[in-house]
Every structure is written in structure tokens, then in C-alpha cells.
Amino acid sequence: MHEEEINICGVLVHARQQQAEQVREQLCTLPGTEVHAVNDDGRLVVTVEDRGKYRCVDTITQFNDVEGVISTSLIYQYTDHDPFVQESAS
């Protein structure tokens, strides 16, 4: 049995109101990123999960490179070990 760490972050992204939809589209292309809601005032509710070599912190840092993003705030972070993940026998 192999333990794998699970890391999930909840992030509030504030984008320029007129660019919120474009920001949503760009964020969805980043590894482990899911946009759950876009508010009329340009706020986006986003979660990020570690994906192999892509760590949450690196992905969240990339949010600031997306045109239209004003700020990002880490709201929630969860880390745990998943005892049910097993290595394949290959």
C-alpha cells in the first residue's frame, strides 16, 4: 500500500468585472483547477488540487499571470494522506 498526499486549496479570485468570463476560461486550463462560481462583480470561487508534478502553490501563483486578475486570496487549504491509493503492480 502506498500513501499519497491529497492537497486541496480554495481560492477567491477577484477579476475585472468585464473580464471575469475570460478569466474563468483561462483558469480552467491550469492543472487541477476548477471554477465553481463567477459572481457579477468579478469574484470567482476556485478550487485547486495537486496534480502529480503540479503543486497547488505553483498553480495559484499562475493565477496572477492571467490577464484581468486583480487579486487572489487563499481561503481554505486541506492536506491529508489517502490510505486507499495503491501502487499498480506493473
Summary of the structure (lengths in Angstrom):
residues: 90
radius of gyration: 14.9
end to end distance: 14.0
largest distance: 50.6
contacts: 234
relative contact order: 0.35
helix: 21%
strand: 46%
